[in-house]
Amino acid sequence: MAIEKIEQSGEFDVSILRTGIPKHYSILGWESLSMPTPVIMEWKNFDPTISNIKWRSASEVFSSDRELLLELHTSNPREYQFDRSPSTMFEHWIDWQWQQNNAIVHICHEVEAGYVMISKPDNVNDVYVSEWRAPNIDVERKLLKLAAEEIRRRQHQQTNVVRFHGLPQYMSVDELKRWGDAVQIQTNERTMIRNIRLPTETIEKIKTAYIEGSAAFWPADFF
């Protein structure tokens, strides 16, 4: 019934979902996307002098910088991304998702602004860098480095391994491997896609973008 409503509404081009039971949805016409996530990096060049970086809870950030977060997310998008406007969508659904993971956020308030988020920051086994937005490679590197330093600090310098939700936006895989001491790119097939009315060429471009990592679905985007 849901499939019929989607197809008959004339409002949908494609359906994307995340599930732990891909076999169930594959029977109904959804196709798994083998996406590069998580990306696990090992660093040895942590900087112990970084200590004045401000990290705030998701609820605190949304109460004061909701519009800025939406602007940063909308600016400089990846090849494809989930539309989080209007700001009420960003505030209620995304904020709720972030709070479920006890997320903390750092906003870079410089001329070239951006933000980075850490989910489950105090869980040694599950902590990871779950979302970021940057205008260029330099800001992206800075934000990811700051997140790695914060994870290291919270774990009392007991780990060199940092987990990221996906690939960086501006660095190639080769550049990423030169930046980190060791990089392991795992794959996850829980994200599934179903074409509704797009031309074959277009849907193949979308699938390729997610598989190669130039497009990304952040954890908070999933319903």
Phi and psi in degrees as a GROMACS rama.xvg file:
@    title "Ramachandran Plot"
@    xaxis  label "Phi"
@    yaxis  label "Psi"
@TYPE xy
-62.6656  -40.6416  ALA-2
-62.4138  -43.1374  ILE-3
-62.2918  -42.0286  GLU-4
-64.2059  -40.573  LYS-5
-62.7593  -46.3608  ILE-6
-70.8767  -34.0227  GLU-7
-86.6963  -16.0362  GLN-8
-69.6418  -29.1115  SER-9
72.191  12.9878  GLY-10
-108.705  -7.91394  GLU-11
-118.09  137.813  PHE-12
-97.0577  -36.7737  ASP-13
-154.082  151.851  VAL-14
-117.05  128.986  SER-15
-127.071  132.458  ILE-16
-141.124  165.398  LEU-17
-123.54  132.404  ARG-18
-148.951  154.756  THR-19
-92.8013  -0.958621  GLY-20
-127.094  66.6874  ILE-21
-60.3026  -29.3675  PRO-22
-62.5657  -36.3839  LYS-23
-61.7886  -45.5056  HIS-24
-79.5965  -25.7476  TYR-25
-63.3746  -33.4145  SER-26
-63.932  -29.9201  ILE-27
-91.8556  4.1307  LEU-28
108.608  0.814835  GLY-29
-85.8766  149.273  TRP-30
-118.971  133.302  GLU-31
-71.125  141.046  SER-32
-108.017  121.812  LEU-33
-83.118  91.437  SER-34
-95.524  146.223  MET-35
-76.9935  83.535  PRO-36
-156.387  136.133  THR-37
-83.8197  167.084  PRO-38
-108.634  119.93  VAL-39
-108.982  123.168  ILE-40
-120.579  144.352  MET-41
-112.734  129.968  GLU-42
-120.775  150.438  TRP-43
-123.603  -7.77631  LYS-44
-105.57  47.8332  ASN-45
-67.578  148.206  PHE-46
-108.901  104.231  ASP-47
-69.3189  -10.6458  PRO-48
-81.4787  -12.8552  THR-49
-77.6689  109.066  ILE-50
-142.247  -10.2539  SER-51
-103.907  22.2034  ASN-52
-84.03  131.017  ILE-53
-91.1866  121.526  LYS-54
-114.105  135.357  TRP-55
-127.875  155.725  ARG-56
-67.6842  158.383  SER-57
-59.0473  -44.071  ALA-58
-63.9023  -37.799  SER-59
-66.3735  -42.0874  GLU-60
-64.4768  -42.7007  VAL-61
-67.3101  -31.0635  PHE-62
-70.9225  -25.2119  SER-63
-116.037  -27.3656  SER-64
-130.801  32.534  ASP-65
-59.9641  -48.9315  ARG-66
-65.0995  -37.6009  GLU-67
-65.2465  -42.4688  LEU-68
-60.025  -44.5329  LEU-69
-63.8162  -40.3623  LEU-70
-63.9558  -43.2129  GLU-71
-66.8388  -38.3261  LEU-72
-66.9092  -38.1885  HIS-73
-74.751  -33.9267  THR-74
-73.3496  148.024  SER-75
49.183  55.068  ASN-76
-69.2027  159.179  PRO-77
-71.6566  -178.891  ARG-78
-56.2425  -41.2823  GLU-79
-136.795  142.881  TYR-80
-154.363  158.165  GLN-81
-71.5103  133.967  PHE-82
-82.4448  115.067  ASP-83
-97.6505  5.33331  ARG-84
-84.0576  154.367  SER-85
-72.7833  176.376  PRO-86
-62.437  -23.0507  SER-87
-65.1094  -35.5914  THR-88
-63.1702  -46.3442  MET-89
-61.0469  -42.6023  PHE-90
-69.2594  -49.8245  GLU-91
-82.1515  -54.3188  HIS-92
-73.5113  -51.2466  TRP-93
-65.2666  -43.527  ILE-94
-59.217  -43.7265  ASP-95
-61.2976  -44.035  TRP-96
-61.6308  -44.5364  GLN-97
-63.085  -41.7068  TRP-98
-65.9013  -30.2158  GLN-99
-61.2599  -28.4788  GLN-100
-102.883  13.8824  ASN-101
51.122  39.9392  ASN-102
-65.9498  147.59  ALA-103
-120.969  148.208  ILE-104
-130.586  139.582  VAL-105
-117.857  127.239  HIS-106
-107.641  126.554  ILE-107
-86.2118  105.072  CYS-108
-92.067  58.9599  HIS-109
-114.123  -177.638  GLU-110
-57.1609  -44.1028  VAL-111
-100.414  88.6613  GLU-112
-85.5181  160.402  ALA-113
-169.139  179.972  GLY-114
-146.551  159.676  TYR-115
-143.451  146.63  VAL-116
-128.986  141.151  MET-117
-115.006  126.505  ILE-118
-98.4926  144.856  SER-119
50.9639  53.3158  LYS-120
-62.1475  -24.4443  PRO-121
-106.617  11.5652  ASP-122
-100.407  107.508  ASN-123
-57.4817  -36.6596  VAL-124
-86.6319  -25.3959  ASN-125
-115.908  -2.27845  ASP-126
-61.8584  139.414  VAL-127
-160.599  158.828  TYR-128
-84.6525  108.058  VAL-129
-100.549  -12.36  SER-130
-168.169  147.75  GLU-131
-159.737  159.798  TRP-132
-145.229  130.704  ARG-133
-146.126  152.579  ALA-134
-83.2879  -17.7203  PRO-135
-160.033  176.884  ASN-136
-65.4124  -35.9303  ILE-137
-66.0899  -44.9698  ASP-138
-67.993  -38.9257  VAL-139
-61.3122  -46.6735  GLU-140
-59.9295  -42.435  ARG-141
-61.4919  -46.7547  LYS-142
-65.002  -44.0321  LEU-143
-65.9731  -36.4738  LEU-144
-65.796  -43.3182  LYS-145
-62.1456  -39.1595  LEU-146
-64.9138  -42.4276  ALA-147
-62.0793  -41.335  ALA-148
-63.388  -39.3988  GLU-149
-68.3316  -40.6546  GLU-150
-62.4326  -44.1197  ILE-151
-60.0973  -44.2085  ARG-152
-63.4751  -44.2458  ARG-153
-67.9265  -23.3594  ARG-154
-98.2896  18.1727  GLN-155
55.8022  43.4438  HIS-156
59.1839  26.6614  GLN-157
-95.2588  -0.771911  GLN-158
-140.618  148.035  THR-159
-111.505  1.52136  ASN-160
-102.495  130.708  VAL-161
-128.254  135.813  VAL-162
-108.022  131.01  ARG-163
-114.684  148.372  PHE-164
-65.1841  -32.972  HIS-165
-158.022  -168.803  GLY-166
-77.9591  152.428  LEU-167
-61.5763  159.78  PRO-168
-78.9155  -35.1594  GLN-169
-108.992  -12.8408  TYR-170
-99.226  139.402  MET-171
-75.5302  168.469  SER-172
-61.1855  -40.4558  VAL-173
-63.3285  -42.1702  ASP-174
-64.8156  -38.6197  GLU-175
-62.7366  -42.0657  LEU-176
-68.1497  -31.6621  LYS-177
-74.3806  -27.5597  ARG-178
-76.6299  -41.143  TRP-179
-97.167  160.909  GLY-180
-74.9445  -33.0004  ASP-181
-154.022  136.879  ALA-182
-129.858  129.369  VAL-183
-122.176  118.665  GLN-184
-104.303  109.321  ILE-185
-91.8809  170.868  GLN-186
-125.613  152.801  THR-187
-137.706  131.941  ASN-188
-111.674  24.3508  GLU-189
-81.2963  -15.395  ARG-190
-86.9194  130.729  THR-191
-128.658  150.447  MET-192
-130.305  144.64  ILE-193
-136.859  120.42  ARG-194
-72.8954  134.251  ASN-195
-103.309  -52.9506  ILE-196
-151.886  17.1451  ARG-197
-84.2226  150.222  LEU-198
-61.2475  151.052  PRO-199
-55.4238  -41.8587  THR-200
-60.7522  -40.6121  GLU-201
-69.1666  -45.9348  THR-202
-64.8264  -33.1142  ILE-203
-67.8865  -35.8626  GLU-204
-64.6975  -41.2454  LYS-205
-63.9707  -46.5533  ILE-206
-60.6674  -43.4687  LYS-207
-62.9699  -40.1146  THR-208
-61.8063  -41.353  ALA-209
-73.0483  -38.7405  TYR-210
-66.1398  -37.5802  ILE-211
-85.1032  -12.6934  GLU-212
93.3512  0.439314  GLY-213
-72.766  -22.9803  SER-214
-111.001  154.486  ALA-215
-149.822  139.364  ALA-216
-102.382  116.22  PHE-217
-73.4848  152.127  TRP-218
-52.8654  -35.4038  PRO-219
-72.7866  -11.581  ALA-220
-81.0022  -16.9924  ASP-221
-81.5574  139.276  PHE-222
